[in-house]
């Protein structure tokens, strides 16, 4: 029979894995309009972007396998997002 302590440890590690990665880093960003909400900006990491609300930017992640397209302001396939210079670019209009 497993000990209750081992069960609690497994549960804690699982919860940290589920919720720990969901937290977003937020802070002031001079590129965020002070009067806008839900304004999207590109992030240096193609798989992420910023959501601006009244001058504060929060990091968000694209779904797995997608990159942020700064022109369309949405996550797309890497070849249409044209964010990574090492991936051939085939933009959509």
Biopython code that builds the backbone (N, CA, C, O; Angstrom):
import numpy as np
from Bio.PDB.StructureBuilder import StructureBuilder

atoms = [
    (1, "UNK", "N", (0.844, -1.183, 0.000)),
    (1, "UNK", "CA", (0.000, 0.000, 0.000)),
    (1, "UNK", "C", (0.885, 1.241, 0.000)),
    (1, "UNK", "O", (1.856, 1.322, 0.753)),
    (2, "UNK", "N", (0.541, 2.207, -0.853)),
    (2, "UNK", "CA", (1.327, 3.430, -0.934)),
    (2, "UNK", "C", (1.012, 4.337, 0.241)),
    (2, "UNK", "O", (-0.101, 4.348, 0.768)),
    (3, "UNK", "N", (2.019, 5.093, 0.634)),
    (3, "UNK", "CA", (1.819, 6.003, 1.763)),
    (3, "UNK", "C", (1.052, 7.243, 1.321)),
    (3, "UNK", "O", (1.149, 7.636, 0.159)),
    (4, "UNK", "N", (0.294, 7.869, 2.217)),
    (4, "UNK", "CA", (-0.421, 9.108, 1.885)),
    (4, "UNK", "C", (0.544, 10.232, 1.497)),
    (4, "UNK", "O", (0.198, 11.094, 0.689)),
    (5, "UNK", "N", (1.733, 10.225, 2.062)),
    (5, "UNK", "CA", (2.715, 11.259, 1.747)),
    (5, "UNK", "C", (3.151, 11.157, 0.278)),
    (5, "UNK", "O", (3.295, 12.176, -0.399)),
    (6, "UNK", "N", (3.358, 9.948, -0.204)),
    (6, "UNK", "CA", (3.750, 9.756, -1.602)),
    (6, "UNK", "C", (2.633, 10.212, -2.528)),
    (6, "UNK", "O", (2.893, 10.842, -3.553)),
    (7, "UNK", "N", (1.394, 9.898, -2.175)),
    (7, "UNK", "CA", (0.253, 10.330, -2.975)),
    (7, "UNK", "C", (0.169, 11.854, -3.022)),
    (7, "UNK", "O", (-0.055, 12.426, -4.090)),
    (8, "UNK", "N", (0.343, 12.509, -1.894)),
    (8, "UNK", "CA", (0.292, 13.966, -1.844)),
    (8, "UNK", "C", (1.419, 14.589, -2.667)),
    (8, "UNK", "O", (1.215, 15.607, -3.329)),
    (9, "UNK", "N", (2.587, 13.991, -2.628)),
    (9, "UNK", "CA", (3.711, 14.496, -3.402)),
    (9, "UNK", "C", (3.427, 14.402, -4.901)),
    (9, "UNK", "O", (3.701, 15.352, -5.635)),
    (10, "UNK", "N", (2.892, 13.293, -5.361)),
    (10, "UNK", "CA", (2.545, 13.128, -6.773)),
    (10, "UNK", "C", (1.461, 14.131, -7.166)),
    (10, "UNK", "O", (1.524, 14.730, -8.239)),
    (11, "UNK", "N", (0.476, 14.309, -6.302)),
    (11, "UNK", "CA", (-0.589, 15.266, -6.577)),
    (11, "UNK", "C", (-0.046, 16.688, -6.677)),
    (11, "UNK", "O", (-0.446, 17.443, -7.563)),
    (12, "UNK", "N", (0.856, 17.056, -5.779)),
    (12, "UNK", "CA", (1.445, 18.389, -5.782)),
    (12, "UNK", "C", (2.256, 18.630, -7.048)),
    (12, "UNK", "O", (2.144, 19.696, -7.653)),
    (13, "UNK", "N", (3.058, 17.674, -7.455)),
    (13, "UNK", "CA", (3.856, 17.810, -8.681)),
    (13, "UNK", "C", (2.949, 17.937, -9.898)),
    (13, "UNK", "O", (3.232, 18.726, -10.800)),
    (14, "UNK", "N", (1.870, 17.176, -9.936)),
    (14, "UNK", "CA", (0.918, 17.256, -11.043)),
    (14, "UNK", "C", (0.259, 18.632, -11.105)),
    (14, "UNK", "O", (0.140, 19.213, -12.183)),
    (15, "UNK", "N", (-0.165, 19.149, -9.970)),
    (15, "UNK", "CA", (-0.812, 20.455, -9.939)),
    (15, "UNK", "C", (0.146, 21.565, -10.343)),
    (15, "UNK", "O", (-0.247, 22.494, -11.049)),
    (16, "UNK", "N", (1.386, 21.481, -9.910)),
    (16, "UNK", "CA", (2.374, 22.488, -10.304)),
    (16, "UNK", "C", (2.588, 22.437, -11.812)),
    (16, "UNK", "O", (2.713, 23.481, -12.452)),
    (17, "UNK", "N", (2.631, 21.256, -12.382)),
    (17, "UNK", "CA", (2.797, 21.111, -13.823)),
    (17, "UNK", "C", (1.621, 21.666, -14.600)),
    (17, "UNK", "O", (1.797, 22.256, -15.666)),
    (18, "UNK", "N", (0.415, 21.478, -14.065)),
    (18, "UNK", "CA", (-0.771, 21.977, -14.757)),
    (18, "UNK", "C", (-0.943, 23.481, -14.623)),
    (18, "UNK", "O", (-1.224, 24.166, -15.607)),
    (19, "UNK", "N", (-0.779, 23.990, -13.429)),
    (19, "UNK", "CA", (-1.079, 25.392, -13.180)),
    (19, "UNK", "C", (0.147, 26.279, -13.159)),
    (19, "UNK", "O", (0.027, 27.479, -13.409)),
    (20, "UNK", "N", (1.299, 25.751, -12.875)),
    (20, "UNK", "CA", (2.504, 26.564, -12.817)),
    (20, "UNK", "C", (2.874, 27.136, -14.169)),
    (20, "UNK", "O", (3.361, 28.263, -14.253)),
    (21, "UNK", "N", (2.651, 26.375, -15.230)),
    (21, "UNK", "CA", (2.993, 26.852, -16.563)),
    (21, "UNK", "C", (1.932, 27.785, -17.130)),
    (21, "UNK", "O", (2.184, 28.477, -18.117)),
    (22, "UNK", "N", (0.749, 27.814, -16.520)),
    (22, "UNK", "CA", (-0.323, 28.661, -17.035)),
    (22, "UNK", "C", (-0.168, 30.116, -16.591)),
    (22, "UNK", "O", (-0.833, 30.999, -17.133)),
    (23, "UNK", "N", (0.683, 30.371, -15.633)),
    (23, "UNK", "CA", (0.860, 31.734, -15.173)),
    (23, "UNK", "C", (1.568, 32.543, -16.245)),
    (23, "UNK", "O", (2.453, 32.044, -16.940)),
    (24, "UNK", "N", (1.166, 33.794, -16.366)),
    (24, "UNK", "CA", (1.779, 34.663, -17.354)),
    (24, "UNK", "C", (2.543, 35.766, -16.654)),
    (24, "UNK", "O", (2.170, 36.223, -15.574)),
    (25, "UNK", "N", (3.609, 36.177, -17.290)),
    (25, "UNK", "CA", (4.399, 37.295, -16.769)),
    (25, "UNK", "C", (3.794, 38.585, -17.307)),
    (25, "UNK", "O", (3.600, 38.736, -18.513)),
    (26, "UNK", "N", (3.501, 39.502, -16.409)),
    (26, "UNK", "CA", (2.897, 40.783, -16.793)),
    (26, "UNK", "C", (3.745, 41.934, -16.267)),
    (26, "UNK", "O", (4.407, 41.822, -15.235)),
    (27, "UNK", "N", (3.708, 43.025, -16.990)),
    (27, "UNK", "CA", (4.415, 44.212, -16.543)),
    (27, "UNK", "C", (4.225, 45.351, -17.521)),
    (27, "UNK", "O", (3.704, 45.155, -18.619)),
    (28, "UNK", "N", (4.649, 46.546, -17.125)),
    (28, "UNK", "CA", (4.516, 47.694, -18.025)),
    (28, "UNK", "C", (5.336, 47.482, -19.294)),
    (28, "UNK", "O", (6.412, 46.886, -19.263)),
    (29, "UNK", "N", (4.811, 47.978, -20.399)),
    (29, "UNK", "CA", (5.506, 47.868, -21.678)),
    (29, "UNK", "C", (5.262, 49.163, -22.448)),
    (29, "UNK", "O", (4.112, 49.505, -22.722)),
    (30, "UNK", "N", (6.322, 49.889, -22.801)),
    (30, "UNK", "CA", (6.134, 51.163, -23.496)),
    (30, "UNK", "C", (5.483, 51.016, -24.876)),
    (30, "UNK", "O", (4.960, 51.990, -25.417)),
    (31, "UNK", "N", (5.510, 49.818, -25.442)),
    (31, "UNK", "CA", (4.879, 49.596, -26.743)),
    (31, "UNK", "C", (3.370, 49.393, -26.638)),
    (31, "UNK", "O", (2.673, 49.413, -27.652)),
    (32, "UNK", "N", (2.860, 49.197, -25.427)),
    (32, "UNK", "CA", (1.424, 49.005, -25.226)),
    (32, "UNK", "C", (0.723, 50.352, -25.122)),
    (32, "UNK", "O", (1.107, 51.186, -24.302)),
    (33, "UNK", "N", (-0.301, 50.576, -25.943)),
    (33, "UNK", "CA", (-1.055, 51.819, -25.827)),
    (33, "UNK", "C", (-1.729, 51.903, -24.453)),
    (33, "UNK", "O", (-2.319, 50.932, -23.979)),
    (34, "UNK", "N", (-1.633, 53.066, -23.828)),
    (34, "UNK", "CA", (-2.197, 53.225, -22.482)),
    (34, "UNK", "C", (-3.715, 53.223, -22.486)),
    (34, "UNK", "O", (-4.326, 53.013, -21.438)),
    (35, "UNK", "N", (-4.343, 53.452, -23.634)),
    (35, "UNK", "CA", (-5.801, 53.511, -23.690)),
    (35, "UNK", "C", (-6.420, 52.298, -24.394)),
    (35, "UNK", "O", (-7.614, 52.307, -24.693)),
    (36, "UNK", "N", (-5.629, 51.263, -24.661)),
    (36, "UNK", "CA", (-6.134, 50.095, -25.388)),
    (36, "UNK", "C", (-6.259, 48.878, -24.476)),
    (36, "UNK", "O", (-5.549, 48.748, -23.479)),
    (37, "UNK", "N", (-7.177, 48.000, -24.843)),
    (37, "UNK", "CA", (-7.295, 46.725, -24.136)),
    (37, "UNK", "C", (-7.314, 45.608, -25.173)),
    (37, "UNK", "O", (-7.815, 45.776, -26.285)),
    (38, "UNK", "N", (-6.762, 44.474, -24.786)),
    (38, "UNK", "CA", (-6.649, 43.301, -25.659)),
    (38, "UNK", "C", (-5.923, 43.609, -26.966)),
    (38, "UNK", "O", (-6.282, 43.090, -28.023)),
    (39, "UNK", "N", (-4.907, 44.453, -26.884)),
    (39, "UNK", "CA", (-4.069, 44.798, -28.030)),
    (39, "UNK", "C", (-2.915, 43.806, -28.060)),
    (39, "UNK", "O", (-2.223, 43.647, -27.054)),
    (40, "UNK", "N", (-2.689, 43.137, -29.181)),
    (40, "UNK", "CA", (-1.678, 42.082, -29.270)),
    (40, "UNK", "C", (-0.396, 42.601, -29.902)),
    (40, "UNK", "O", (-0.415, 43.304, -30.912)),
    (41, "UNK", "N", (0.723, 42.232, -29.274)),
    (41, "UNK", "CA", (2.052, 42.604, -29.765)),
    (41, "UNK", "C", (2.919, 41.365, -29.902)),
    (41, "UNK", "O", (2.743, 40.407, -29.149)),
    (42, "UNK", "N", (3.866, 41.363, -30.862)),
    (42, "UNK", "CA", (4.782, 40.224, -30.981)),
    (42, "UNK", "C", (5.737, 40.136, -29.801)),
    (42, "UNK", "O", (6.025, 41.132, -29.137)),
    (43, "UNK", "N", (6.208, 38.957, -29.560)),
    (43, "UNK", "CA", (7.175, 38.634, -28.500)),
    (43, "UNK", "C", (8.453, 38.191, -29.206)),
    (43, "UNK", "O", (8.374, 37.696, -30.330)),
    (44, "UNK", "N", (9.622, 38.346, -28.597)),
    (44, "UNK", "CA", (10.859, 37.854, -29.232)),
    (44, "UNK", "C", (10.836, 36.352, -29.543)),
    (44, "UNK", "O", (11.492, 35.901, -30.482)),
    (45, "UNK", "N", (10.079, 35.582, -28.754)),
    (45, "UNK", "CA", (9.900, 34.151, -28.988)),
    (45, "UNK", "C", (8.676, 33.994, -29.901)),
    (45, "UNK", "O", (7.576, 34.399, -29.527)),
    (46, "UNK", "N", (8.853, 33.423, -31.072)),
    (46, "UNK", "CA", (7.767, 33.314, -32.052)),
    (46, "UNK", "C", (6.551, 32.554, -31.537)),
    (46, "UNK", "O", (5.445, 32.754, -32.040)),
    (47, "UNK", "N", (6.731, 31.696, -30.556)),
    (47, "UNK", "CA", (5.620, 30.907, -30.039)),
    (47, "UNK", "C", (4.819, 31.670, -28.980)),
    (47, "UNK", "O", (3.863, 31.134, -28.420)),
    (48, "UNK", "N", (5.207, 32.914, -28.707)),
    (48, "UNK", "CA", (4.514, 33.717, -27.709)),
    (48, "UNK", "C", (4.137, 35.081, -28.280)),
    (48, "UNK", "O", (4.590, 35.472, -29.356)),
    (49, "UNK", "N", (3.302, 35.788, -27.538)),
    (49, "UNK", "CA", (2.911, 37.151, -27.877)),
    (49, "UNK", "C", (2.515, 37.858, -26.589)),
    (49, "UNK", "O", (2.415, 37.230, -25.535)),
    (50, "UNK", "N", (2.292, 39.159, -26.676)),
    (50, "UNK", "CA", (1.859, 39.937, -25.531)),
    (50, "UNK", "C", (0.417, 40.398, -25.735)),
    (50, "UNK", "O", (0.026, 40.753, -26.847)),
    (51, "UNK", "N", (-0.367, 40.392, -24.665)),
    (51, "UNK", "CA", (-1.690, 41.009, -24.657)),
    (51, "UNK", "C", (-1.568, 42.261, -23.806)),
    (51, "UNK", "O", (-1.234, 42.187, -22.623)),
    (52, "UNK", "N", (-1.841, 43.415, -24.412)),
    (52, "UNK", "CA", (-1.733, 44.698, -23.716)),
    (52, "UNK", "C", (-3.089, 45.149, -23.211)),
    (52, "UNK", "O", (-4.094, 45.051, -23.915)),
    (53, "UNK", "N", (-3.105, 45.639, -21.992)),
    (53, "UNK", "CA", (-4.280, 46.245, -21.383)),
    (53, "UNK", "C", (-3.830, 47.475, -20.619)),
    (53, "UNK", "O", (-3.131, 47.358, -19.612)),
    (54, "UNK", "N", (-4.219, 48.648, -21.083)),
    (54, "UNK", "CA", (-3.889, 49.928, -20.454)),
    (54, "UNK", "C", (-2.400, 50.043, -20.104)),
    (54, "UNK", "O", (-2.050, 50.419, -18.986)),
    (55, "UNK", "N", (-1.530, 49.719, -21.061)),
    (55, "UNK", "CA", (-0.098, 49.884, -20.890)),
    (55, "UNK", "C", (0.623, 48.730, -20.220)),
    (55, "UNK", "O", (1.845, 48.772, -20.078)),
    (56, "UNK", "N", (-0.102, 47.698, -19.805)),
    (56, "UNK", "CA", (0.502, 46.525, -19.174)),
    (56, "UNK", "C", (0.438, 45.354, -20.146)),
    (56, "UNK", "O", (-0.614, 45.056, -20.712)),
    (57, "UNK", "N", (1.572, 44.700, -20.329)),
    (57, "UNK", "CA", (1.653, 43.562, -21.248)),
    (57, "UNK", "C", (1.753, 42.259, -20.466)),
    (57, "UNK", "O", (2.520, 42.162, -19.508)),
    (58, "UNK", "N", (0.978, 41.258, -20.875)),
    (58, "UNK", "CA", (1.040, 39.915, -20.292)),
    (58, "UNK", "C", (1.423, 38.932, -21.392)),
    (58, "UNK", "O", (0.837, 38.928, -22.475)),
    (59, "UNK", "N", (2.420, 38.098, -21.092)),
    (59, "UNK", "CA", (2.860, 37.087, -22.052)),
    (59, "UNK", "C", (1.800, 35.998, -22.191)),
    (59, "UNK", "O", (1.202, 35.557, -21.210)),
    (60, "UNK", "N", (1.589, 35.585, -23.422)),
    (60, "UNK", "CA", (0.686, 34.479, -23.737)),
    (60, "UNK", "C", (1.407, 33.553, -24.700)),
    (60, "UNK", "O", (2.349, 33.966, -25.377)),
    (61, "UNK", "N", (0.974, 32.314, -24.763)),
    (61, "UNK", "CA", (1.573, 31.338, -25.677)),
    (61, "UNK", "C", (0.596, 30.948, -26.763)),
    (61, "UNK", "O", (-0.606, 30.825, -26.525)),
    (62, "UNK", "N", (1.126, 30.757, -27.954)),
    (62, "UNK", "CA", (0.323, 30.217, -29.042)),
    (62, "UNK", "C", (0.076, 28.735, -28.770)),
    (62, "UNK", "O", (0.806, 28.117, -27.995)),
    (63, "UNK", "N", (-0.948, 28.163, -29.402)),
    (63, "UNK", "CA", (-1.133, 26.713, -29.289)),
    (63, "UNK", "C", (0.109, 25.983, -29.799)),
    (63, "UNK", "O", (0.848, 26.528, -30.618)),
    (64, "UNK", "N", (0.342, 24.782, -29.336)),
    (64, "UNK", "CA", (1.517, 24.023, -29.782)),
    (64, "UNK", "C", (1.595, 23.938, -31.309)),
    (64, "UNK", "O", (0.602, 23.658, -31.982)),
    (65, "UNK", "N", (2.789, 24.184, -31.835)),
    (65, "UNK", "CA", (3.028, 24.098, -33.267)),
    (65, "UNK", "C", (2.703, 25.358, -34.042)),
    (65, "UNK", "O", (2.842, 25.381, -35.265)),
    (66, "UNK", "N", (2.267, 26.423, -33.346)),
    (66, "UNK", "CA", (1.933, 27.657, -34.031)),
    (66, "UNK", "C", (2.860, 28.791, -33.612)),
    (66, "UNK", "O", (3.471, 28.756, -32.544)),
    (67, "UNK", "N", (2.949, 29.804, -34.483)),
    (67, "UNK", "CA", (3.733, 31.014, -34.220)),
    (67, "UNK", "C", (2.815, 32.223, -34.324)),
    (67, "UNK", "O", (1.766, 32.171, -34.966)),
    (68, "UNK", "N", (3.227, 33.316, -33.681)),
    (68, "UNK", "CA", (2.440, 34.547, -33.733)),
    (68, "UNK", "C", (2.752, 35.308, -35.011)),
    (68, "UNK", "O", (3.917, 35.540, -35.333)),
    (69, "UNK", "N", (1.716, 35.696, -35.737)),
    (69, "UNK", "CA", (1.846, 36.503, -36.938)),
    (69, "UNK", "C", (1.573, 37.945, -36.535)),
    (69, "UNK", "O", (0.441, 38.289, -36.195)),
    (70, "UNK", "N", (2.591, 38.786, -36.568)),
    (70, "UNK", "CA", (2.435, 40.166, -36.105)),
    (70, "UNK", "C", (1.586, 41.001, -37.067)),
    (70, "UNK", "O", (1.010, 42.009, -36.655)),
    (71, "UNK", "N", (1.498, 40.606, -38.327)),
    (71, "UNK", "CA", (0.667, 41.336, -39.288)),
    (71, "UNK", "C", (-0.817, 41.049, -39.046)),
    (71, "UNK", "O", (-1.631, 41.970, -38.986)),
    (72, "UNK", "N", (-1.161, 39.763, -38.906)),
    (72, "UNK", "CA", (-2.557, 39.375, -38.662)),
    (72, "UNK", "C", (-2.931, 39.442, -37.183)),
    (72, "UNK", "O", (-4.109, 39.391, -36.828)),
    (73, "UNK", "N", (-1.923, 39.557, -36.330)),
    (73, "UNK", "CA", (-2.119, 39.592, -34.874)),
    (73, "UNK", "C", (-2.886, 38.368, -34.373)),
    (73, "UNK", "O", (-3.883, 38.471, -33.659)),
    (74, "UNK", "N", (-2.369, 37.196, -34.786)),
    (74, "UNK", "CA", (-2.945, 35.928, -34.350)),
    (74, "UNK", "C", (-1.902, 34.822, -34.498)),
    (74, "UNK", "O", (-0.882, 35.000, -35.163)),
    (75, "UNK", "N", (-2.171, 33.695, -33.877)),
    (75, "UNK", "CA", (-1.293, 32.537, -33.995)),
    (75, "UNK", "C", (-1.681, 31.750, -35.247)),
    (75, "UNK", "O", (-2.859, 31.547, -35.542)),
    (76, "UNK", "N", (-0.648, 31.313, -35.973)),
    (76, "UNK", "CA", (-0.856, 30.589, -37.227)),
    (76, "UNK", "C", (0.238, 29.543, -37.390)),
    (76, "UNK", "O", (1.117, 29.397, -36.540)),
    (77, "UNK", "N", (0.161, 28.822, -38.500)),
    (77, "UNK", "CA", (1.223, 27.879, -38.854)),
    (77, "UNK", "C", (2.521, 28.663, -39.035)),
    (77, "UNK", "O", (2.491, 29.777, -39.557)),
    (78, "UNK", "N", (3.653, 28.110, -38.618)),
    (78, "UNK", "CA", (4.923, 28.837, -38.722)),
    (78, "UNK", "C", (5.242, 29.348, -40.121)),
    (78, "UNK", "O", (5.820, 30.426, -40.261)),
    (79, "UNK", "N", (4.877, 28.596, -41.164)),
    (79, "UNK", "CA", (5.204, 29.029, -42.524)),
    (79, "UNK", "C", (4.343, 30.207, -43.002)),
    (79, "UNK", "O", (4.733, 30.905, -43.938)),
    (80, "UNK", "N", (3.196, 30.438, -42.386)),
    (80, "UNK", "CA", (2.393, 31.609, -42.757)),
    (80, "UNK", "C", (2.587, 32.765, -41.775)),
    (80, "UNK", "O", (2.317, 33.918, -42.112)),
    (81, "UNK", "N", (3.052, 32.461, -40.570)),
    (81, "UNK", "CA", (3.288, 33.524, -39.588)),
    (81, "UNK", "C", (4.533, 34.334, -39.942)),
    (81, "UNK", "O", (4.616, 35.521, -39.628)),
    (82, "UNK", "N", (5.498, 33.691, -40.596)),
    (82, "UNK", "CA", (6.721, 34.367, -41.059)),
    (82, "UNK", "C", (7.462, 35.072, -39.926)),
    (82, "UNK", "O", (7.939, 36.193, -40.100)),
    (83, "UNK", "N", (7.559, 34.440, -38.800)),
    (83, "UNK", "CA", (8.242, 35.012, -37.637)),
    (83, "UNK", "C", (9.678, 34.506, -37.538)),
    (83, "UNK", "O", (10.597, 35.278, -37.263)),
    (84, "UNK", "N", (9.865, 33.216, -37.762)),
    (84, "UNK", "CA", (11.178, 32.576, -37.633)),
    (84, "UNK", "C", (11.912, 32.661, -38.972)),
    (84, "UNK", "O", (11.438, 32.134, -39.978)),
    (85, "UNK", "N", (13.074, 33.328, -38.980)),
    (85, "UNK", "CA", (13.812, 33.522, -40.233)),
    (85, "UNK", "C", (14.359, 32.213, -40.809)),
    (85, "UNK", "O", (14.793, 32.186, -41.961)),
    (86, "UNK", "N", (14.346, 31.138, -40.034)),
    (86, "UNK", "CA", (14.864, 29.865, -40.499)),
    (86, "UNK", "C", (13.781, 28.955, -41.078)),
    (86, "UNK", "O", (14.069, 27.838, -41.507)),
    (87, "UNK", "N", (12.525, 29.439, -41.087)),
    (87, "UNK", "CA", (11.418, 28.683, -41.664)),
    (87, "UNK", "C", (10.969, 29.407, -42.928)),
    (87, "UNK", "O", (10.674, 30.602, -42.881)),
    (88, "UNK", "N", (10.913, 28.698, -44.065)),
    (88, "UNK", "CA", (10.469, 29.353, -45.296)),
    (88, "UNK", "C", (9.106, 30.033, -45.104)),
    (88, "UNK", "O", (8.200, 29.468, -44.491)),
    (89, "UNK", "N", (8.980, 31.234, -45.631)),
    (89, "UNK", "CA", (7.800, 32.063, -45.429)),
    (89, "UNK", "C", (6.867, 31.984, -46.636)),
    (89, "UNK", "O", (7.293, 32.191, -47.772)),
    (90, "UNK", "N", (5.594, 31.686, -46.383)),
    (90, "UNK", "CA", (4.562, 31.669, -47.408)),
    (90, "UNK", "C", (3.351, 32.383, -46.819)),
    (90, "UNK", "O", (2.387, 31.728, -46.422)),
    (91, "UNK", "N", (3.382, 33.718, -46.755)),
    (91, "UNK", "CA", (2.320, 34.458, -46.070)),
    (91, "UNK", "C", (0.969, 34.367, -46.777)),
    (91, "UNK", "O", (0.894, 34.165, -47.989)),
    (92, "UNK", "N", (-0.087, 34.519, -45.992)),
    (92, "UNK", "CA", (-1.445, 34.589, -46.540)),
    (92, "UNK", "C", (-1.918, 36.036, -46.415)),
    (92, "UNK", "O", (-1.397, 36.803, -45.605)),
    (93, "UNK", "N", (-2.884, 36.386, -47.204)),
    (93, "UNK", "CA", (-3.395, 37.769, -47.130)),
    (93, "UNK", "C", (-4.638, 37.861, -46.322)),
    (93, "UNK", "O", (-5.192, 38.948, -46.162)),
]
sb = StructureBuilder()
sb.init_structure("model")
sb.init_model(0)
sb.init_chain("A")
sb.init_seg("    ")
for serial, (resi, resn, name, xyz) in enumerate(atoms, 1):
    if name == "N":
        sb.init_residue(resn, " ", resi, " ")
    sb.init_atom(name, np.array(xyz, "f"), 0.0, 1.0, " ", f" {name:<3s}", serial, name[0])
structure = sb.get_structure()
